[in-house]
Amino acid sequence: MQDEQLKSFCGHLKNLRTSQNLSLRAVEKMTEKAVSNAYLSQLENGQIKSPSANMLFSLAQAYGVEYQSLMEKAGYILTKSNTDDSTKHGRAATFAVENLTSDEEQELLNYLDFIRKKGK
């Protein structure tokens, strides 16, 4: 996550919590300790740059927001607003594809082509 996006994401998380008058410990309790108050504090202060999808899911449930919106804010899902026409994959989850080699990327594209042809 880039610095500007990280700041925006951290502020968004903190705003979600404080707008509902929730303490860090209250969120920990709401998530049944899936998200510790220490972890959430680190998230809100930008010390954790890549929150896990499980943590974001728990926070989305606690705050009553869409999971997808937190995933977008965290940079895991690309939207039209943060892509351009040269992007290869419109709206796609990007969990483990950040450090692909060109060979790995090509293999994934070949597999995707295979799946798409199989479905027709």
Contacts in CASP RR format, 6 or more apart in sequence:
PFRMAT RR
TARGET T0000
AUTHOR 0000-0000-0000
METHOD contacts of the structure
MODEL  1
MQDEQLKSFCGHLKNLRTSQNLSLRAVEKMTEKAVSNAYLSQLENGQIKS
PSANMLFSLAQAYGVEYQSLMEKAGYILTKSNTDDSTKHGRAATFAVENL
TSDEEQELLNYLDFIRKKGK
1 9 0 8 1.000
1 49 0 8 1.000
1 50 0 8 1.000
1 74 0 8 1.000
1 75 0 8 1.000
5 75 0 8 1.000
6 46 0 8 1.000
6 49 0 8 1.000
7 46 0 8 1.000
8 73 0 8 1.000
9 73 0 8 1.000
9 74 0 8 1.000
9 75 0 8 1.000
10 43 0 8 1.000
10 44 0 8 1.000
10 45 0 8 1.000
10 46 0 8 1.000
11 44 0 8 1.000
12 73 0 8 1.000
13 40 0 8 1.000
13 43 0 8 1.000
13 44 0 8 1.000
13 59 0 8 1.000
14 44 0 8 1.000
16 59 0 8 1.000
16 63 0 8 1.000
16 65 0 8 1.000
17 24 0 8 1.000
17 27 0 8 1.000
17 40 0 8 1.000
17 44 0 8 1.000
17 63 0 8 1.000
20 63 0 8 1.000
22 30 0 8 1.000
22 62 0 8 1.000
23 37 0 8 1.000
24 37 0 8 1.000
24 40 0 8 1.000
24 41 0 8 1.000
25 37 0 8 1.000
27 35 0 8 1.000
27 37 0 8 1.000
27 40 0 8 1.000
27 59 0 8 1.000
27 62 0 8 1.000
28 35 0 8 1.000
28 36 0 8 1.000
28 37 0 8 1.000
28 40 0 8 1.000
30 62 0 8 1.000
31 58 0 8 1.000
31 59 0 8 1.000
31 61 0 8 1.000
31 62 0 8 1.000
34 54 0 8 1.000
34 55 0 8 1.000
34 58 0 8 1.000
35 55 0 8 1.000
35 58 0 8 1.000
35 59 0 8 1.000
35 62 0 8 1.000
39 48 0 8 1.000
39 55 0 8 1.000
40 59 0 8 1.000
42 48 0 8 1.000
43 51 0 8 1.000
43 55 0 8 1.000
50 74 0 8 1.000
51 74 0 8 1.000
53 71 0 8 1.000
53 76 0 8 1.000
53 95 0 8 1.000
56 67 0 8 1.000
56 70 0 8 1.000
56 71 0 8 1.000
56 74 0 8 1.000
56 76 0 8 1.000
57 67 0 8 1.000
59 70 0 8 1.000
60 66 0 8 1.000
60 67 0 8 1.000
60 69 0 8 1.000
60 70 0 8 1.000
61 67 0 8 1.000
68 77 0 8 1.000
71 77 0 8 1.000
71 93 0 8 1.000
72 78 0 8 1.000
72 79 0 8 1.000
72 82 0 8 1.000
75 82 0 8 1.000
75 94 0 8 1.000
76 93 0 8 1.000
76 94 0 8 1.000
76 95 0 8 1.000
77 91 0 8 1.000
77 92 0 8 1.000
77 93 0 8 1.000
77 94 0 8 1.000
78 87 0 8 1.000
78 89 0 8 1.000
78 90 0 8 1.000
78 91 0 8 1.000
78 92 0 8 1.000
78 94 0 8 1.000
79 91 0 8 1.000
80 90 0 8 1.000
80 91 0 8 1.000
83 90 0 8 1.000
97 105 0 8 1.000
97 108 0 8 1.000
100 108 0 8 1.000
END
